[in-house]
């Protein structure tokens, strides 16, 4: 059997390619036939190799490979099936599903949206298209697809609609969807969890804790509830609860003892045991029980930051830094960057702030300016004059109209004996509305240059 790119092909594949070239020669002429034959015998990356099988066989092969976890091969076969039968909704639906499993929402949305235009009454297709839109952050499309059909879609699709409303800042409509879903499916653990998360997102931690009790009655496991309780208690300032002083001089901070965690505040050597009903204890229990999602780990790190233990906080964040940067939840970036800065990890701080700026295009320049200005000051405190100037320059590039930043840059140039660069900025600053003391200092320095 012939081989191509590690795959085995029947000879009929090549006979099909030859026939395609021959037909092209009859219809289009010799020159075009050569191009058509080349295209038929050497498919590109954007066109699947067309097996000599019917559409349903290709579909079944694709489904089998999807079930086996071979996503690339499944996509290949399902594209063949859809190319042969572009009007078959089952083919488009399954291909879109596989694209979603392969974390390719753009390709999924392209396939599913086209199928939706032909089969608008297909609820499964509609729900998958909404999931693909959500993967792209197109929350308005999610609402357009699901709002009118809320009562006809599954629980997970109703909860996706609630997420879409919340992402669009329409918290009341989001809460209403969850309430309506709870009326019909109040026994379902997913609905109970959605209610807890909605309360946390709406900054109602007390309500979230109450809903945790309801979720327990619905069968939600304690590790997941501990993860949610930890976030709620952290928001309420219940970091360690009514902690108990203990005698444990040789025990490392962070060690578990029963349902609590051993901690100290700042450099104080006195050891305490956190109360079981506290953020530190709950976040640690959740992780130890396997609920090691990014939000829970970051919650645990934030507890250590609140206890003035920056090294422990950063030691918790560092292993998940890349996961935070890649997470679709942009709310994780801000607290992680604060922990990195407090620990003096300036490279990580910059990566997190730049990721934040990339997600907030209207405020990008302002966010980068603020980050570069802060890093410049950190390097100045460390006595690294060159790096401090480098980041002041980057801050100035983002906001050349900011007088205070330009003045700081000019002073930094002067301190580094780069008087010509300093003078250029000083002269421009004299045209700005600056304090009289700063103006007098500039004039004195410029006059000294003239004297030299």
N, C-alpha and C positions, 0 to 999 in steps of 0.2 A: 504494500500500500504506500502511495506517495506520502511524503512528510512535508509540512510547512510550518515553521515557527513552533516546532514541537508537537503539532497536531497531525493526526492521520486523516487523509482524505481519500474518498473513493475516486476511481478513475472517471466516474460520471461527472464529477465536479469539473474536471478539465474538459470533458466533452461539452458541457454546458457553456463554458467559457469560449471554446472554439466556435460553437454555434452562434453565440452572441456576436463574435467578431465577423463571422461570415454574413450574418444578416445585416450587420452595419455596413459591410462592403457593398451589398446589393442596393441598400437604400441611400447611402450617403456618399459613396465614392471612395476611391482608394485611400486618399490621405486621411479622411475622417475614420475610415475603417481601422487603420492602424492604431489610431488613438483609442477608438472604442475597444479594440481587441486588447490593448495594453491595460485599459481600465478594467476589463472583465477578468483578465488573467492575473492581475496584480492589485487586489483591492487595497484601498487606503485605510488609514486608522479610523476614518470617519464612516466607512461603509463596511458592514460585516461581510465576511466570506459567506456566499450563498450556498449552503449545503443543498444537495439534490434531494431534498425531502419536502413534504408538503407542510403547510403552515401549522396544522395541528400537531404534527410530529415535532416540529421545532419548538412549539409552545410547551409540549410535554417534557421535552429534553430540558428546556430552560427552567421549568418548574422543579424538575428533579435536581438540577444543579443548584438552584436556589435553596432547596431543602437541605442539600449537602453542604451549604455554606460557600460554594464556589461562585461568588457574585459576578466576577468578570465573565466567566463562561456563561452564566445564566443570562447576563445582559446581552451577550453576543447572540445567543439562540433566540431570545425573545425579540430582539430587534429584527432578526430574520423573519420570525413569525408575523410581526407587525408590518414589515415591508411587503409581505405576500398578501396579507389581509388587513389593510389599514383601517377598515371599517369595523373590525372586531373589537368590541369594548373590553372583553376579557384580556386580550393581549396587551392593550394599552394599560389597563389597570395593573396587571401583574408586573409589567416592565417598570411602571412608575413606582410600584412598591419596592422592587429590587433596587432601583436608583436611590430611594430613600434609605434603604438598609445600607447602601454603599456610601452614605453621607454625601450625596450629590443632588441637593434639592433643586438646583437650576435645571439639570437634565430631567428630573422627575416632573417639575412644573411644566416644562415645555411639552412633554408627552401627554401629561394628564389634562392640561388646559385645552389642548387641541381636541382631545377626546370628549371633554366636557361640553364643548361647543356643539358636538353632535349628539350627546346623550345627557342633556341637562337633568333628566329625572332620575339618573342613577345615583343613589345616595352614597354607595360605597366609593364610587368614583369621585363624587363631590367631596367626601371627607378626606380622601387621599390627596386631592388637589389642594385642599385647605392645609393639610400637613406640609405639603411641599412649599406652599406660600409662607407658612410659619418658619420653615427652615431658612428661608431667604429674608426673614424679618418683614415680610409684606403683610402686616397685620390688618390693614384695611381690606385686602383681598380675602383674608380669612373671614372677616365679618360679613363681607358681601356674599361669600359662599355659604355660610352656615346660619346666619341670623334668621333668615326667613324660614329655614327648615329645622330649627332647633328641636322641635318636638319629634322629628323623624330620624334624627341621627343618634348614634350610640353615646354612652356616657362619656367616653374619652373625647369624643368630638365636641360635646357640650362644654366640657372643661377646657378644651382648646379655645372655644369661643370666649369663655370667661377670661382666659389668659390674653386673648387678643384685645378685648375691651380694656383690660388693665394696662397692657402695653401702650395703648392709645390714650391713656390718662382718663378713661371713662370708668372709674372705680365703681360707681353706683350701678351701672349696667352689668359690670362683671359680677358684683355681689348678687344682683337679681338673678342672673343665670344660675349661679351656684345654689341659691335658695330654691329656685324652681326645680333644679335637678334633685336637690335633697328631698323635696316633696314627693317625688316619684321613685327615687332610688336612695332613700335615707339609710337603708341597710348596707349600702356599698361603702367599703373602706376607702375607695378612691375619692368618693364625694366628701367623706369626712376629712380626709387629708387636704383636699382642695380648700375646704373651709378654713382649716388652720393656716395654710399658706397664704390664703387671701387676706386673713386678718394680719398676718405678719407684714405682707406687702403694703397694707393700708396703715401700718404703724399703729396697730391695736393689739399690743402684746397681751394685755389682760384677757381680751376676747379669744386670742389664740390659745391661751392656757385652758380656758373653759372648753374650747372645742377639742383640745387634746383629750379631755376626759370623755367626750362623746366618741372620739375616734377609737379610744380603747374599747368602748362598748361595741364598736363595729368590728372589732377583731384586729385592729392595727397593733403590730408588735411594739414592745417597749423600746427597743433600740431606735426605731424611727421616731417614736414619740419623744424620746430623750433628745434627739437631734433638734426637733422643733421646739421643745421646751427650752433648750439651751439658748436658742436665738431669742425667744420671748423673754427669758430671765435676763439675758444680756441687755436687751432694750430697756428693761425696767431697772437696770443698775444692780440687779441681784447677782453679783459676780461669785461670791463665796457663801452667801447666806450667813447664818449665825454660826460662824466658824468656832472650832474648839481648839484651844491652845494645847499642844502636845509636846512631849519630850522625845524628840527624834533627831539628835544632833548629827548623826551620820547618814541619815536617810536623804537621798537626793530629792530635790524639788520635782514635783510632778509624779511622784510615786503614788500608786493607788493604795488605799487602806480602807477596806470595806467598800462602801458606796461613795466615799469621799476621796479627795486628792490633797496631798501634802503641799503646802505653799508657804511663802513668806512675802512680805511686802518690801520691795526695793532691797536695800543693803541690810535691812534689819535681820539679824540671824534667828530671831524667834520663829519657830515653826508652828503652823496651824493646820487643822484638817477642815477642808471645806464641807459645808452642810450638803447632804444628799440632794436637797431641793435647791440647787443653785446652778448657774450657767457652767462654771468650771467642772463640777461633778457630772452634770448631765452630758456635756459635750465629750468628756473623757469616756464615760460609760458607753455612749453611742459608738465611738470609734472602736473601743475594745470589743464590742459586740458585732463589728463588721459594717457599721454604718459610716464608712469612711468617704463620704462625698466631700467635695471641695468646700461647700458652705459650712459644714460641720467642723471640719479641720480648721478653717479660718476662724470660726467662732471660738474655738479653743485657743487659738493664737491670740485673738483679741482679748480674751480673759487674762492671759499672761501680760499683755501690754498694759491693761488696766491695773495690774498689780505691780507695775513698774519693774518688769522683768523682760527688758528688750531682747536679751540674748535667747531666752526661752521662746519668746514670741517669734523671733526670726527663725530659730531652729525648727519651729513647727511649720512655718510658711515655706521655707526654702525648698523642701522636697516636692511641694505642689505648685511651685512658681509657674512652670510651663503650663500646667493645667488651668491655672487662673488666667494666664494670658490668652489661652485658647478658648476659654469658656464663653458661651454666648451670653452669660449673665454678667453684664458690665458692672453691676453693683458690687462685685467682688474686688474690683480693681482699686477703689479708693481706700478701703481699710488695709488692704495688703500693702499699698504704697506708703501709708502712714507707718506701718510696722517696719518696712524696709528703711525708711528715713530715720526712724528712731534708733534703729540698730546700726546706722552708719553705712548701710549697703547701698551706695549711691548708684551703681550700675543697675541694680534691680529696681530701685526707685524710679530711675529714668525710663526703664523699659515699661514699667507699669503706667507711668504718667503719659508716655508717648502712646501707649495702647488706648488710654482713656481719651486722649486728644483725637486719635484716629476715628473713634466712634462718635465723636461730637464735633462734626465738621464746622458748624457755625461758631463754636467757641475754641476752635483748634489753636489759633494764634495766641489767644489769651492763656489757655492752659499750658501751652509749651513755654510761653514767656515766664509764667509763674514757676514752672518746674526748673527751668534753666537758671532763673534768678536765685532760687533756693539752693540749688547745687553749687552755684558760684559762691554763695555765702558759706556753705559747708567747707569748700576747698579753702576759702580765705581763713576760716577758723583753724584749719589744719596747717596753714602756712604755705600752701601750694599756690604760689602767685600765678604761675603760668596757666594752671587749670582754672583758677578763679577767673582770670581774664578771658579765657576761651569760652566759658559759659556765660559770662557777661556779654560777650560779643553775640552769642547765639540768642540771648534774651533780647538784646537790642535789635537784632534782625527781625524778630517776631513783632516787636512794638517800637519802631523807630520814633514814634511820636511821644513816647513816655519819657518825660524830662528827667525824672529821678533815676531811671535806669541809665540814661545817657550820662548823667552827672557821675554816677557810680563808676561807669566805664572810664570816663575821662580821669577821675581820681586814681583808678587802678593803673591806667597807663602812666600817669605821673609818678606813682610810687614805684613802678617798674623801670623808671628812667627812660620811658618811651615818650619823650616830651613833644615830639612833632605830632604824634597821634593824639596826645592829650590836648595840644593847642588847637587842633582842628575841631575837636568837640567843644572845647571851651569857647572858642569864637562863636560857634553856632548857639551855644547856650546863653550867651550874652543877649541874644535877641529874644529869649524866652522870659516868661514871668517867673523868676526864681527869687528865693529869699535874699535879702540884702547881705547877709553874712556870706552866703555862697558866692554872690556876685563879687564881693570884696576879695574873697580868697582867689577867685579866678583872675581878677585884675592883677593881684599881686604876683601870681605865677606867670602870667603873660608878660608883665613888665620885667620880671627877672630874666625871661628869655631874651627880651630886647637888649637888656643890659649885657647879657653874655655875648 
